[in-house]
Amino acid sequence: MATSKHAKGFVDFVREQGVVGLAVGLAIGTAAGAAVKEIVDQFINPPVGFVLGGADLAELTWNTGLSRGGEDLVFGWGAILGAIITLLATAFVVYQLVHIAKLDRLDKKKD
């Protein structure tokens, strides 16, 4: 008896909290993120890296001149810049998808 009560409670939770929609959104967001990452890596990072003097943005570093035990303190700022560009591009694409498909209206509760 308790099992069917828990199963009904779980089904109600999934239905009321929009868990299926959340799962679909997560899947679409993951796919969009992967696509945007490739676009950024293949079309945006090369020109940015070229302008900044490096062929590969991810390999741009800043050597601080500090060293200990024969190892230099080096910051990989190119990889960070690439990650920020990817984050901003992904946010822009998801924003556009939500507004073009009018998905923002689905989230509003009906009275």
N, C-alpha and C positions, 0 to 999 in steps of 0.2 A: 504493500500500500504506500509506503513512504517513497519508494522508487518512482512510482507513477506521479506522485505529488511533486517530486524533484524534477522529473522530466517535464511536467506541465509548467512548473516554475521557470525552467530553463527556456522552454519554447516561448513563454510569455516575455521573458527577458530579451530574447533575440528579436522578437517581433516589436516590442515597445521601445527598445533602446536603439534600434537601427543598426544592429551588429552586422547584418548582411550588407547593408550599404557601406558600412565602415570597411568591411573586408573587400568589397568591390573597389572602393576608393583607394585602399592601400595597394591593391594589385595594379590599378591604373596608374597611380602615382609612382610606383616602382618602375613600371615600364616606361613612363614618361621621363623619369629621372635617368634611366639608362640611355634612352634615346638622346636626351639633351646633353648628357655627359659626352657621348660620342660626337655630337655636333660641335660642342665646345672644344673637345680635344682635337678634332680634325679640321675645323674651319675658323675658330676664333683664336685659339692659343698659338698656332704658327705665325700669323701676322703680328700678334702682340709680342711674341718672342723675337721676331725679326726686328721690329721697331726698337725693342729694348736691347738689341745687340746679341741675342742668343738664338740658336736654332731651335732649341727645345725649352719651352717655358719652365717645365718641371725641373730642369737642371740648373736654373739660375740660382746662384747662392751669393751670400755675403760672408766673406772671411773677415772675422773681427781682428785678426792679428794676434789674438791671445792663444797660447798653447800651453799644454801641460803634458808631460810625458811623451812628447813627440806628436801629440794629436792637437790639431787646430780646432778652435771653436768656430763652427760654420753654421750659418742659418740658411735653410732652403726656402727663401722667400718666393721663388718662382712657383713652387708647388702650392704654397699658401694662396698666392694670387690666382692660380688656376682653379683652386677649390672655391674661392670666393666668386669667381666668374661663373663657375658651374652652379653654385647655389643661387645666384641672382638670376641666371638664365632659367633654371628650373622653376623658381618661384614665379617668374614672368609667364612661362608656358602654362603652369597650373592655373594661374590667375586668369589667363586668356581662355583656357578650356572651361573653367567654371562659368565665366560670363558668356561665352559663345553658346554653350549648351544650356545656359540658364539653370545650372545646377544649384545656384545660390537660393533659388525660389523653393526648391524641394525641402530645404532645411527649416523653413518657417512653419510653425504649427498652425493648423487650421482651427478656427474658432467654431 
